[in-house]
Amino acid sequence: MKKRKNTVFKNALLSVTGLIILFLILVLVNIIASYANVRWDATEDKSYSLSKGTHAIFGSMTQPVTVKFFYSRSNPDIPANIKLYARRVKDFLMEYERESNGMIKLEMIDPRPDSDEEEWARKYGLQPVQASGGDPITCGLVFTAADQEEVLEWLDPSKEQLLEYDFTSIIQGLQSSEKKTVGVITSLPVFGSGARAPSPQWVFVTEMKKIYDVQEIKPSVRLIDPSLDLLMVVFPKNMSPQLEYAIDQYVLSGGNALIFVDPLCVSYRSGRQQDFMRSSGTALDKVFKAWGVRMDTAKAIADYGQPTQVRTSETATEENPLMISARGEAFNREDVVTAGLESMLFPVAGAIERLEEKNAAGSIKDYAFETLVDSSENAAVVDAFKAFLGADAVKKDFVSAKKRFNVIVRVRGTFKTAFPDGPPKPKSADIPPVDLTQYPQLKDGKKPATLVIVSDADMLADNFYVRRSNFFGMAVSEMYNDNLNFLSNSSEILTGSDELVGLRSRGKIERPFTVVLELKKRARAQWLDKEKELVRRIEETNRKLTQLESEKDASQKMIISPKQEAEVARFKEQRQQISRELKQVRKNLRADIETLGATLKGFNIFLMPLLVSIVGICFAVYRQRKLRRP
């Protein structure tokens, strides 16, 4: 008996000891795991991982960067969506800190009311947002490096796709304090005019001068400085072959360019109506061909899917398809230049095509061609001069091509010269030829260059994106579309490094329930079909009633005939039937969504226990068989 008790005691002691050891092992494993930097990003578009471009910029950093994340996490009134977004931003910044090899340091700061941290937030210019019935909420970032700083006043959840681009571009910008240089070639008075009718410089030039060193390049220039960070060509009207050659050589040196051409530039004025009528055309046909693109300067896009409502007189308005109001699906949401844009206005834009031209080896030129903004599918290419004839002239002969046309494209590659036979010879003896001993010709690109080509130059004119007003004696300018934002985004990308050029917009971490959205989409389609049927029956009933009314004698005009009564009664019955069918559509949608939810809930509640049970049963069967073996 005593021996049996000792055995039971020993077994109990061993069991307790085993449980304690198991507990200590689990604690130890958790401690080790907390220090281990092992991560696995299983999202479809790697939403929690940094791109190769960001890693490359980390490798070129010379100045360490401190990121101060001011977030009112102790505020109990923070909305749930801001709370979740702030957590995702923190995780993302921690990834920057981990992957930067010590060059980036993250500091989390809670600016409580009446604290020193709140004073710091105000000094940095962070803008708190007033919560309903509570303390203001601060959620912003301050990037500092040496004596430089960059502030994101408020982290907007709607701009989540641009998080990596915003953070990486700021970090790269803090590595140098010098302004980037932008050269501008143009036939338009964008720098202002001091002639008989003085005009101020255009808004886009004023805004760019706040960030860049903007230089005007004269048409007589023989060579464009390859050290320019960006070349802008804005409506190159009557450009000489020598200047086109200079642009060609700049691009071959690896320089990036932002080019605005136009089939009909309504902002071009030379004082004569004939010149305005002939304001189309460009001298860039030769380099366009070398870059693998083409645009017919006599044609413009008429887009009835994205027309602009314009005023034709004091009381009348019309929808003009030649003035394209791009929005929604017109923007490439996977590219950082256009991912955050909502609307742009293009007055008379051309259609940019990709040339499928073969090189000497017989293969297609391998240039990366990407559409940034396009038309809708309800569009066609028409003669550009119809812009003078009005929307009715366009509508008269319009036949939709049922395809999209490129309005803005990006081309990247290592290009070849458009002048293989040497520099063009000047037509005038007063102009000396290019001195090849001083400026040796490049026939092949030194390195890849990036070109953003826009098929409309008027989008840069103040009238097409700025609304001016007077507020208590002060002149106020309001941007009513994203034309200037596009210019800002593309300039920032093209003046950055090659790694920044290749950076893509990110997918949203918060993902919609696509199956439910598809169910709703199908239900909307069924609903629309029923509504169309109801409208059709109403029109049919009205026609029959009108016909029956015309068949009556003059003495019966005020009396409803039996046939009319029967027709009205039949329509009421049909309307009730359609209403019942519409209710059934809604009922089926709710039932499908509830069934889907119940299925997922069943999987979440029962699937894991079921899998564990199956594994346990299999293990038990395995042990029993093992014990039964001799």
Summary of the structure (lengths in Angstrom):
residues: 630
radius of gyration: 34.0
end to end distance: 30.7
largest distance: 125.9
contacts: 1755
relative contact order: 0.09
helix: 42%
strand: 20%
